[in-house]
Amino acid sequence: AGDGTTREEPGAPAGTPAQPGLTAEEKDTVRRGVFGALSYVSQADPGFFATFKESVAGSRALAAAPEGVRDLLKAEGFPTPPRGTAEEVTPAVMDQLGAAVGLLQGKAPEHVEGFKAVVLGACDAVANASKGVAPEASAVIDQVRRALADAQPGPASAEDVEGRHRHG
């Protein structure tokens, strides 16, 4: 594209990078949404060994993501997931997911469905990593699924989405 970005086109050769026009801050918003959701699912069924297995399962699921989505998630280190009680963490994670999908809808719509599928697939992998899916983890995945489905297109930042969720 003439704006200095490239898009992954259907039928493009394997290995063609997708570089949606997202800023580093916007990519961080996308990453916080994914890693926040995975952390939230993992916390629904706590335990040291379970957490380790869940982390490996989530990492494998993200590594298997379509290249364009993987490119969105690449960066140094991991974002810090929201901390606090379930009542505090839930809206923060849902806002982050909404911000991520909204950004993609506005700036990289070709990656929206892949992103949603990767988030849900990784959440399922995390939930199944240790002794099957606990009812609490299943409830969290349902919340993630709703947040992904309910996201509105085009907010410029996570703050825009958070304000809409608080006031709308």
N, C-alpha and C positions, 0 to 999 in steps of 0.2 A: 504494500500500500504506500501511497505517497507521503504518509505521515511518519514514516520510519518504523512502522510495525509490520510484522508479517503475520499471516494467518495460515493455519493448517487447513489446506484445502482437501475436500474429498478426493481420493485417488492420488494424493501426493505421495511421493516415494517414502517408504519406511525410513524413519530417522529424521524426517524434515521437522525442525523445531517449530513449535507454535509459540509465538511471542505476542500475546494479547497486550494491548496498550494500557497495562496497569502500572501504576507507580509502585515503588518499593513499599510504601505505606499501605497501598491497596492490596498488594500481595500478602503483606503481613495480616491484614484483615481476613483474607481468604484462609490463610494458614491457621489463624486463631480459631476460626469457625470449625475447621476440621479437627484440629487437635483438642479443642475444647469439647467437642462432641465425643471423641474417643475417650477422653479423660472422664467425662460425665458417665458414660456407659460403664467404664471400668470401676468407678466409685460406687456404682449401684450394687456391685457384688464384691466387696473388699476382701483382701487377703494377700499376704506377701507373695506367695508363689503364684496365685491367680493373677496378680498384677503383672508379674514378670511374663507369664504366658500371654496375657492380654496385650502387653506392649509388643511382643514379638509378632503376634497375629495381626495387630493393627499396622505395624511396619510392613509386613509382607503384603497386606492388602493395598497399602498406599503405593508400594513399589510396583504392583501389578496394574496400577492405574494407566489409562490411555496416556500417551506421551504428552499431549497438550495439558492435561490435568496435572501430571507429574511436574511439568515445567512450572506450573502455578505454585506448587508446594515446595519447590527447591529454595533453600536459603541456609544460612549458617545457623546451627543450633535449633532448638525447639522453642516455640512460644510458651510462655508461662500460662497454664490454664487458670481459669478463675478459681479462687479459693473461698471457702466459707461453708455455711450450711447449705443443704439442698435447696432451701427457700431462696438463698442468695445466689447460688450457682445457676439454678435453672434459668432465670430470666437472662442472666449474662450470656450463657451459652446459646440460648435461643436467639438473642439479639445478634451475637457474633455470626451465627449461621445465616440469619436474615440479611445481615450486612454483606456477607460473602456472596450469597446468591444475587442480591440486588446489584452489587458491583458487576458481577459476571453478566447479568441480564443487560446491563447498560453498556458494558465495555467489551465483553467477550462472549456474546450470546451462543456462539458455537460450542462453548465449553460447559454451559449450564447443565444439560442433562447428564453429561459425563461426570461432572462434579457431584451432582446429587447421587448418582449411582455409586460413585466411589465412597462418598460419605456413608451411605447406608450399608454398602458392602463391608466397609472397614468396621462399622459399628457392629454388624452381625458377626464378623470374625472375632472381634474383641469379646462379645457376649458369649460366643461358643467356645472360647479358648480354654475354659476351665470348667469341667463338669456340666456342660450344657448351659442353656440360657435360663438364668434365674428370672422369676416373675418381675423383680424390680428392674432388671436390665431390659426386659421386654417393654416395660412401661416407658423407660427412658428412650428406647429406640422409637416407640410410637410418637413421643414428643419431638424427637429429631425429625422424623418423617413429616409431621405437621408443620414444623418450622420451615423445612425445605419447601414444602408445597405452598405455604402461605406467604413466602417472601415476595416483596413488591420490587419491580424493576427500578434501577437507576439511582439509588442514593449515592451521593458522592463519598460518604464516609460512614464508619460505624456509628459515629455520633448522631448522624441524621436518622439512622434506623432506630437507635436507642430512644431518641426523642419521640419518634413516631409511636413506638411501642408503649411508652409511658403515657403519652397524651392521646393516643388514638384508640 
